[in-house]
Amino acid sequence: MGMNDYPTQIADFLEQTAEKVRTLTVDRVAGWAKWTAAGIFAALVGLVALIFLTVGLVRLLEGLVGMQWAYTIIGGLFVLIGMFLWRLRIPREAAQD
């Protein structure tokens, strides 16, 4: 190792350090950003599908039993789902105390 190797060693060290820092920061953030974007897209597609299914169910029930009963049935389903979710909000151990 002579004096001529120091510039090469310093350049290699700086390159390795920059690569390590990039791996620890930019690569991780890029992965998180990718999964966050995929999750938001999936949530939006699911929400649109839920809205279309609800509208389709109301239209189907309207054709079968009339608009008044269609709203009554859908409202009753939402109330039952809400009651079920309301019951799940408290763990059973805490509810017994």
N, CA, C and O atoms as CSV, one atom per row, in Angstrom:
chain,resi,resn,atom,element,x,y,z
A,1,MET,N,N,0.820,-1.172,0.000
A,1,MET,CA,C,0.000,0.000,0.000
A,1,MET,C,C,0.862,1.232,0.000
A,1,MET,O,O,1.576,1.524,0.959
A,2,GLY,N,N,0.783,1.904,-1.034
A,2,GLY,CA,C,1.576,3.119,-1.142
A,2,GLY,C,C,0.690,4.333,-0.994
A,2,GLY,O,O,-0.506,4.224,-0.725
A,3,MET,N,N,1.287,5.473,-1.169
A,3,MET,CA,C,0.557,6.734,-1.062
A,3,MET,C,C,-0.454,6.887,-2.188
A,3,MET,O,O,-1.421,7.638,-2.057
A,4,ASN,N,N,-0.242,6.196,-3.267
A,4,ASN,CA,C,-1.147,6.326,-4.414
A,4,ASN,C,C,-2.478,5.634,-4.176
A,4,ASN,O,O,-3.438,5.903,-4.898
A,5,ASP,N,N,-2.571,4.736,-3.169
A,5,ASP,CA,C,-3.800,3.992,-2.902
A,5,ASP,C,C,-4.796,4.774,-2.052
A,5,ASP,O,O,-5.976,4.425,-2.029
A,6,TYR,N,N,-4.362,5.811,-1.360
A,6,TYR,CA,C,-5.262,6.536,-0.471
A,6,TYR,C,C,-6.455,7.155,-1.195
A,6,TYR,O,O,-7.571,7.019,-0.694
A,7,PRO,N,N,-6.304,7.809,-2.309
A,7,PRO,CA,C,-7.499,8.335,-2.988
A,7,PRO,C,C,-8.487,7.244,-3.377
A,7,PRO,O,O,-9.698,7.443,-3.288
A,8,THR,N,N,-7.983,6.100,-3.803
A,8,THR,CA,C,-8.858,4.982,-4.166
A,8,THR,C,C,-9.563,4.430,-2.933
A,8,THR,O,O,-10.756,4.132,-2.988
A,9,GLN,N,N,-8.845,4.290,-1.823
A,9,GLN,CA,C,-9.438,3.779,-0.587
A,9,GLN,C,C,-10.495,4.741,-0.046
A,9,GLN,O,O,-11.562,4.317,0.396
A,10,ILE,N,N,-10.193,6.019,-0.085
A,10,ILE,CA,C,-11.171,7.006,0.393
A,10,ILE,C,C,-12.415,6.992,-0.490
A,10,ILE,O,O,-13.532,7.050,0.024
A,11,ALA,N,N,-12.244,6.917,-1.783
A,11,ALA,CA,C,-13.393,6.860,-2.692
A,11,ALA,C,C,-14.215,5.603,-2.455
A,11,ALA,O,O,-15.445,5.669,-2.450
A,12,ASP,N,N,-13.567,4.457,-2.259
A,12,ASP,CA,C,-14.282,3.213,-1.972
A,12,ASP,C,C,-15.036,3.299,-0.649
A,12,ASP,O,O,-16.180,2.854,-0.549
A,13,PHE,N,N,-14.388,3.875,0.370
A,13,PHE,CA,C,-15.028,4.031,1.673
A,13,PHE,C,C,-16.271,4.915,1.567
A,13,PHE,O,O,-17.323,4.577,2.109
A,14,LEU,N,N,-16.149,6.031,0.878
A,14,LEU,CA,C,-17.286,6.925,0.709
A,14,LEU,C,C,-18.416,6.265,-0.082
A,14,LEU,O,O,-19.592,6.459,0.226
A,15,GLU,N,N,-18.061,5.502,-1.081
A,15,GLU,CA,C,-19.072,4.804,-1.870
A,15,GLU,C,C,-19.791,3.754,-1.036
A,15,GLU,O,O,-21.013,3.629,-1.127
A,16,GLN,N,N,-19.052,2.995,-0.220
A,16,GLN,CA,C,-19.658,1.986,0.648
A,16,GLN,C,C,-20.561,2.638,1.692
A,16,GLN,O,O,-21.644,2.135,1.989
A,17,THR,N,N,-20.106,3.757,2.244
A,17,THR,CA,C,-20.903,4.464,3.245
A,17,THR,C,C,-22.193,4.995,2.625
A,17,THR,O,O,-23.264,4.865,3.218
A,18,ALA,N,N,-22.099,5.581,1.460
A,18,ALA,CA,C,-23.290,6.094,0.783
A,18,ALA,C,C,-24.254,4.961,0.450
A,18,ALA,O,O,-25.467,5.127,0.577
A,19,GLU,N,N,-23.738,3.829,0.030
A,19,GLU,CA,C,-24.583,2.670,-0.290
A,19,GLU,C,C,-25.290,2.164,0.965
A,19,GLU,O,O,-26.474,1.831,0.913
A,20,LYS,N,N,-24.583,2.103,2.085
A,20,LYS,CA,C,-25.176,1.633,3.336
A,20,LYS,C,C,-26.273,2.589,3.803
A,20,LYS,O,O,-27.348,2.154,4.216
A,21,VAL,N,N,-25.997,3.887,3.737
A,21,VAL,CA,C,-26.998,4.874,4.144
A,21,VAL,C,C,-28.226,4.796,3.241
A,21,VAL,O,O,-29.354,4.880,3.725
A,22,ARG,N,N,-28.021,4.639,1.946
A,22,ARG,CA,C,-29.144,4.526,1.014
A,22,ARG,C,C,-29.962,3.272,1.309
A,22,ARG,O,O,-31.192,3.299,1.264
A,23,THR,N,N,-29.276,2.181,1.607
A,23,THR,CA,C,-29.972,0.936,1.919
A,23,THR,C,C,-30.807,1.085,3.182
A,23,THR,O,O,-31.924,0.574,3.259
A,24,LEU,N,N,-30.266,1.783,4.167
A,24,LEU,CA,C,-30.981,1.929,5.436
A,24,LEU,C,C,-32.098,2.960,5.384
A,24,LEU,O,O,-32.993,2.916,6.228
A,25,THR,N,N,-32.083,3.870,4.446
A,25,THR,CA,C,-33.095,4.924,4.420
A,25,THR,C,C,-33.984,4.840,3.189
A,25,THR,O,O,-35.164,4.509,3.299
A,26,VAL,N,N,-33.445,5.129,2.050
A,26,VAL,CA,C,-34.248,5.274,0.829
A,26,VAL,C,C,-34.920,3.964,0.443
A,26,VAL,O,O,-36.095,3.968,0.075
A,27,ASP,N,N,-34.213,2.856,0.516
A,27,ASP,CA,C,-34.805,1.576,0.128
A,27,ASP,C,C,-35.967,1.201,1.036
A,27,ASP,O,O,-36.990,0.710,0.559
A,28,ARG,N,N,-35.819,1.431,2.356
A,28,ARG,CA,C,-36.907,1.111,3.284
A,28,ARG,C,C,-38.121,1.995,3.033
A,28,ARG,O,O,-39.252,1.512,2.982
A,29,VAL,N,N,-37.880,3.283,2.879
A,29,VAL,CA,C,-38.989,4.198,2.645
A,29,VAL,C,C,-39.692,3.878,1.324
A,29,VAL,O,O,-40.915,3.973,1.228
A,30,ALA,N,N,-38.922,3.502,0.318
A,30,ALA,CA,C,-39.524,3.141,-0.971
A,30,ALA,C,C,-40.413,1.905,-0.814
A,30,ALA,O,O,-41.484,1.835,-1.418
A,31,GLY,N,N,-39.984,0.939,-0.015
A,31,GLY,CA,C,-40.812,-0.247,0.234
A,31,GLY,C,C,-42.089,0.096,0.969
A,31,GLY,O,O,-43.166,-0.393,0.629
A,32,TRP,N,N,-41.962,0.952,1.994
A,32,TRP,CA,C,-43.157,1.364,2.741
A,32,TRP,C,C,-44.112,2.141,1.845
A,32,TRP,O,O,-45.326,1.947,1.908
A,33,ALA,N,N,-43.570,3.008,1.025
A,33,ALA,CA,C,-44.416,3.804,0.133
A,33,ALA,C,C,-45.166,2.905,-0.852
A,33,ALA,O,O,-46.336,3.139,-1.153
A,34,LYS,N,N,-44.484,1.882,-1.345
A,34,LYS,CA,C,-45.125,0.963,-2.292
A,34,LYS,C,C,-46.296,0.238,-1.633
A,34,LYS,O,O,-47.376,0.150,-2.218
A,35,TRP,N,N,-46.092,-0.283,-0.415
A,35,TRP,CA,C,-47.154,-1.014,0.263
A,35,TRP,C,C,-48.273,-0.084,0.724
A,35,TRP,O,O,-49.438,-0.481,0.745
A,36,THR,N,N,-47.930,1.144,1.092
A,36,THR,CA,C,-48.964,2.106,1.468
A,36,THR,C,C,-49.840,2.443,0.269
A,36,THR,O,O,-51.065,2.487,0.385
A,37,ALA,N,N,-49.227,2.676,-0.864
A,37,ALA,CA,C,-49.994,2.973,-2.074
A,37,ALA,C,C,-50.879,1.786,-2.456
A,37,ALA,O,O,-52.032,1.972,-2.846
A,38,ALA,N,N,-50.352,0.582,-2.348
A,38,ALA,CA,C,-51.154,-0.607,-2.674
A,38,ALA,C,C,-52.326,-0.745,-1.704
A,38,ALA,O,O,-53.428,-1.109,-2.115
A,39,GLY,N,N,-52.098,-0.458,-0.425
A,39,GLY,CA,C,-53.168,-0.543,0.564
A,39,GLY,C,C,-54.255,0.482,0.334
A,39,GLY,O,O,-55.441,0.170,0.447
A,40,ILE,N,N,-53.858,1.715,0.008
A,40,ILE,CA,C,-54.845,2.753,-0.276
A,40,ILE,C,C,-55.655,2.390,-1.510
A,40,ILE,O,O,-56.874,2.559,-1.527
A,41,PHE,N,N,-54.986,1.896,-2.538
A,41,PHE,CA,C,-55.692,1.486,-3.755
A,41,PHE,C,C,-56.675,0.358,-3.456
A,41,PHE,O,O,-57.812,0.389,-3.926
A,42,ALA,N,N,-56.249,-0.636,-2.680
A,42,ALA,CA,C,-57.132,-1.758,-2.340
A,42,ALA,C,C,-58.327,-1.273,-1.515
A,42,ALA,O,O,-59.447,-1.744,-1.711
A,43,ALA,N,N,-58.094,-0.337,-0.596
A,43,ALA,CA,C,-59.190,0.187,0.212
A,43,ALA,C,C,-60.193,0.945,-0.652
A,43,ALA,O,O,-61.401,0.810,-0.459
A,44,LEU,N,N,-59.713,1.726,-1.587
A,44,LEU,CA,C,-60.618,2.467,-2.467
A,44,LEU,C,C,-61.413,1.532,-3.372
A,44,LEU,O,O,-62.611,1.733,-3.572
A,45,VAL,N,N,-60.758,0.518,-3.916
A,45,VAL,CA,C,-61.467,-0.452,-4.758
A,45,VAL,C,C,-62.518,-1.183,-3.927
A,45,VAL,O,O,-63.628,-1.418,-4.404
A,46,GLY,N,N,-62.180,-1.543,-2.695
A,46,GLY,CA,C,-63.137,-2.204,-1.816
A,46,GLY,C,C,-64.320,-1.314,-1.474
A,46,GLY,O,O,-65.460,-1.777,-1.421
A,47,LEU,N,N,-64.048,-0.033,-1.241
A,47,LEU,CA,C,-65.127,0.905,-0.934
A,47,LEU,C,C,-66.068,1.080,-2.120
A,47,LEU,O,O,-67.288,1.092,-1.953
A,48,VAL,N,N,-65.507,1.214,-3.306
A,48,VAL,CA,C,-66.343,1.347,-4.504
A,48,VAL,C,C,-67.167,0.078,-4.722
A,48,VAL,O,O,-68.346,0.156,-5.068
A,49,ALA,N,N,-66.553,-1.087,-4.522
A,49,ALA,CA,C,-67.292,-2.345,-4.671
A,49,ALA,C,C,-68.415,-2.439,-3.648
A,49,ALA,O,O,-69.505,-2.910,-3.972
A,50,LEU,N,N,-68.168,-2.000,-2.418
A,50,LEU,CA,C,-69.204,-2.025,-1.388
A,50,LEU,C,C,-70.363,-1.097,-1.746
A,50,LEU,O,O,-71.527,-1.447,-1.550
A,51,ILE,N,N,-70.046,0.066,-2.262
A,51,ILE,CA,C,-71.101,0.999,-2.671
A,51,ILE,C,C,-71.922,0.408,-3.812
A,51,ILE,O,O,-73.151,0.466,-3.786
A,52,PHE,N,N,-71.250,-0.161,-4.814
A,52,PHE,CA,C,-71.986,-0.760,-5.930
A,52,PHE,C,C,-72.845,-1.939,-5.483
A,52,PHE,O,O,-73.969,-2.103,-5.958
A,53,LEU,N,N,-72.324,-2.759,-4.575
A,53,LEU,CA,C,-73.109,-3.889,-4.069
A,53,LEU,C,C,-74.336,-3.411,-3.303
A,53,LEU,O,O,-75.413,-3.993,-3.427
A,54,THR,N,N,-74.176,-2.347,-2.509
A,54,THR,CA,C,-75.315,-1.813,-1.760
A,54,THR,C,C,-76.377,-1.253,-2.700
A,54,THR,O,O,-77.567,-1.511,-2.522
A,55,VAL,N,N,-75.951,-0.495,-3.691
A,55,VAL,CA,C,-76.907,0.057,-4.659
A,55,VAL,C,C,-77.592,-1.076,-5.428
A,55,VAL,O,O,-78.800,-1.036,-5.659
A,56,GLY,N,N,-76.821,-2.071,-5.817
A,56,GLY,CA,C,-77.405,-3.212,-6.525
A,56,GLY,C,C,-78.393,-3.970,-5.663
A,56,GLY,O,O,-79.433,-4.410,-6.155
A,57,LEU,N,N,-78.088,-4.130,-4.387
A,57,LEU,CA,C,-79.004,-4.827,-3.478
A,57,LEU,C,C,-80.297,-4.044,-3.303
A,57,LEU,O,O,-81.381,-4.626,-3.290
A,58,VAL,N,N,-80.187,-2.724,-3.169
A,58,VAL,CA,C,-81.390,-1.893,-3.044
A,58,VAL,C,C,-82.233,-2.000,-4.314
A,58,VAL,O,O,-83.454,-2.133,-4.233
A,59,ARG,N,N,-81.605,-1.944,-5.473
A,59,ARG,CA,C,-82.360,-2.040,-6.739
A,59,ARG,C,C,-83.018,-3.411,-6.879
A,59,ARG,O,O,-84.158,-3.514,-7.331
A,60,LEU,N,N,-82.296,-4.461,-6.490
A,60,LEU,CA,C,-82.855,-5.806,-6.551
A,60,LEU,C,C,-84.059,-5.935,-5.625
A,60,LEU,O,O,-85.101,-6.460,-6.018
A,61,LEU,N,N,-83.908,-5.451,-4.392
A,61,LEU,CA,C,-85.026,-5.526,-3.450
A,61,LEU,C,C,-86.192,-4.650,-3.893
A,61,LEU,O,O,-87.352,-5.004,-3.681
A,62,GLU,N,N,-85.888,-3.512,-4.507
A,62,GLU,CA,C,-86.958,-2.639,-5.011
A,62,GLU,C,C,-87.806,-3.367,-6.043
A,62,GLU,O,O,-89.031,-3.243,-6.048
A,63,GLY,N,N,-87.162,-4.116,-6.902
A,63,GLY,CA,C,-87.908,-4.871,-7.910
A,63,GLY,C,C,-88.713,-6.006,-7.316
A,63,GLY,O,O,-89.753,-6.376,-7.860
A,64,LEU,N,N,-88.254,-6.563,-6.212
A,64,LEU,CA,C,-88.948,-7.701,-5.609
A,64,LEU,C,C,-90.066,-7.293,-4.662
A,64,LEU,O,O,-91.163,-7.847,-4.727
A,65,VAL,N,N,-89.797,-6.313,-3.767
A,65,VAL,CA,C,-90.770,-6.018,-2.715
A,65,VAL,C,C,-91.225,-4.565,-2.691
A,65,VAL,O,O,-92.082,-4.220,-1.876
A,66,GLY,N,N,-90.703,-3.720,-3.526
A,66,GLY,CA,C,-91.086,-2.310,-3.527
A,66,GLY,C,C,-90.055,-1.469,-2.782
A,66,GLY,O,O,-89.268,-1.980,-1.985
A,67,MET,N,N,-90.081,-0.166,-3.063
A,67,MET,CA,C,-89.059,0.723,-2.522
A,67,MET,C,C,-89.146,0.850,-1.001
A,67,MET,O,O,-88.120,0.846,-0.321
A,68,GLN,N,N,-90.378,0.966,-0.456
A,68,GLN,CA,C,-90.537,1.136,0.987
A,68,GLN,C,C,-89.944,-0.039,1.744
A,68,GLN,O,O,-89.218,0.154,2.720
A,69,TRP,N,N,-90.244,-1.251,1.307
A,69,TRP,CA,C,-89.730,-2.431,1.994
A,69,TRP,C,C,-88.232,-2.623,1.730
A,69,TRP,O,O,-87.518,-3.154,2.581
A,70,ALA,N,N,-87.757,-2.198,0.563
A,70,ALA,CA,C,-86.328,-2.307,0.280
A,70,ALA,C,C,-85.530,-1.459,1.265
A,70,ALA,O,O,-84.522,-1.910,1.810
A,71,TYR,N,N,-85.994,-0.212,1.491
A,71,TYR,CA,C,-85.315,0.642,2.466
A,71,TYR,C,C,-85.408,0.060,3.873
A,71,TYR,O,O,-84.453,0.142,4.646
A,72,THR,N,N,-86.542,-0.520,4.204
A,72,THR,CA,C,-86.720,-1.122,5.525
A,72,THR,C,C,-85.770,-2.296,5.728
A,72,THR,O,O,-85.149,-2.421,6.784
A,73,ILE,N,N,-85.657,-3.147,4.730
A,73,ILE,CA,C,-84.777,-4.321,4.834
A,73,ILE,C,C,-83.314,-3.901,4.929
A,73,ILE,O,O,-82.577,-4.395,5.782
A,74,ILE,N,N,-82.895,-2.987,4.050
A,74,ILE,CA,C,-81.504,-2.526,4.073
A,74,ILE,C,C,-81.193,-1.817,5.385
A,74,ILE,O,O,-80.132,-2.031,5.972
A,75,GLY,N,N,-82.121,-0.969,5.851
A,75,GLY,CA,C,-81.930,-0.291,7.134
A,75,GLY,C,C,-81.828,-1.277,8.278
A,75,GLY,O,O,-81.005,-1.110,9.178
A,76,GLY,N,N,-82.659,-2.302,8.248
A,76,GLY,CA,C,-82.595,-3.333,9.286
A,76,GLY,C,C,-81.270,-4.081,9.266
A,76,GLY,O,O,-80.707,-4.383,10.318
A,77,LEU,N,N,-80.769,-4.383,8.061
A,77,LEU,CA,C,-79.462,-5.046,7.960
A,77,LEU,C,C,-78.350,-4.170,8.536
A,77,LEU,O,O,-77.478,-4.659,9.254
A,78,PHE,N,N,-78.383,-2.864,8.215
A,78,PHE,CA,C,-77.360,-1.966,8.747
A,78,PHE,C,C,-77.460,-1.852,10.262
A,78,PHE,O,O,-76.436,-1.767,10.940
A,79,VAL,N,N,-78.675,-1.848,10.807
A,79,VAL,CA,C,-78.843,-1.792,12.265
A,79,VAL,C,C,-78.290,-3.061,12.905
A,79,VAL,O,O,-77.602,-2.986,13.923
A,80,LEU,N,N,-78.578,-4.216,12.331
A,80,LEU,CA,C,-78.057,-5.472,12.883
A,80,LEU,C,C,-76.531,-5.529,12.819
A,80,LEU,O,O,-75.883,-5.959,13.773
A,81,ILE,N,N,-75.964,-5.099,11.704
A,81,ILE,CA,C,-74.502,-5.073,11.580
A,81,ILE,C,C,-73.914,-4.094,12.588
A,81,ILE,O,O,-72.890,-4.384,13.207
A,82,GLY,N,N,-74.548,-2.940,12.759
A,82,GLY,CA,C,-74.080,-1.965,13.738
A,82,GLY,C,C,-74.145,-2.493,15.156
A,82,GLY,O,O,-73.227,-2.266,15.943
A,83,MET,N,N,-75.226,-3.200,15.496
A,83,MET,CA,C,-75.334,-3.789,16.831
A,83,MET,C,C,-74.255,-4.835,17.066
A,83,MET,O,O,-73.687,-4.915,18.155
A,84,PHE,N,N,-73.976,-5.630,16.050
A,84,PHE,CA,C,-72.921,-6.644,16.167
A,84,PHE,C,C,-71.556,-5.989,16.372
A,84,PHE,O,O,-70.784,-6.415,17.231
A,85,LEU,N,N,-71.262,-4.964,15.592
A,85,LEU,CA,C,-69.974,-4.281,15.729
A,85,LEU,C,C,-69.879,-3.532,17.056
A,85,LEU,O,O,-68.800,-3.458,17.645
A,86,TRP,N,N,-70.982,-2.980,17.531
A,86,TRP,CA,C,-70.990,-2.284,18.805
A,86,TRP,C,C,-70.682,-3.262,19.941
A,86,TRP,O,O,-69.989,-2.920,20.899
A,87,ARG,N,N,-71.201,-4.465,19.819
A,87,ARG,CA,C,-70.949,-5.481,20.839
A,87,ARG,C,C,-69.484,-5.919,20.837
A,87,ARG,O,O,-68.935,-6.239,21.891
A,88,LEU,N,N,-68.851,-5.937,19.668
A,88,LEU,CA,C,-67.455,-6.357,19.571
A,88,LEU,C,C,-66.468,-5.310,20.063
A,88,LEU,O,O,-65.289,-5.620,20.229
A,89,ARG,N,N,-66.910,-4.079,20.303
A,89,ARG,CA,C,-65.978,-3.010,20.638
A,89,ARG,C,C,-65.357,-3.174,22.018
A,89,ARG,O,O,-64.271,-2.646,22.258
A,90,ILE,N,N,-66.009,-3.892,22.939
A,90,ILE,CA,C,-65.486,-4.103,24.288
A,90,ILE,C,C,-65.085,-5.570,24.427
A,90,ILE,O,O,-65.898,-6.457,24.164
A,91,PRO,N,N,-63.827,-5.841,24.842
A,91,PRO,CA,C,-63.441,-7.236,25.075
A,91,PRO,C,C,-64.288,-7.856,26.182
A,91,PRO,O,O,-64.756,-7.145,27.072
A,92,ARG,N,N,-64.486,-9.152,26.137
A,92,ARG,CA,C,-65.358,-9.840,27.081
A,92,ARG,C,C,-64.864,-9.718,28.524
A,92,ARG,O,O,-65.684,-9.622,29.437
A,93,GLU,N,N,-63.550,-9.719,28.757
A,93,GLU,CA,C,-63.008,-9.622,30.102
A,93,GLU,C,C,-63.373,-8.282,30.728
A,93,GLU,O,O,-63.717,-8.225,31.908
A,94,ALA,N,N,-63.300,-7.191,29.945
A,94,ALA,CA,C,-63.611,-5.859,30.452
A,94,ALA,C,C,-65.124,-5.705,30.669
A,94,ALA,O,O,-65.542,-4.971,31.565
A,95,ALA,N,N,-65.926,-6.367,29.885
A,95,ALA,CA,C,-67.374,-6.252,30.004
A,95,ALA,C,C,-67.865,-6.922,31.281
A,95,ALA,O,O,-68.898,-6.503,31.802
A,96,GLN,N,N,-67.198,-7.925,31.811
A,96,GLN,CA,C,-67.609,-8.643,32.997
A,96,GLN,C,C,-67.300,-7.879,34.283
A,96,GLN,O,O,-67.926,-8.121,35.314
A,97,ASP,N,N,-66.343,-6.966,34.226
A,97,ASP,CA,C,-65.955,-6.223,35.442
A,97,ASP,C,C,-66.995,-5.230,35.859
A,97,ASP,O,O,-66.817,-4.531,36.857
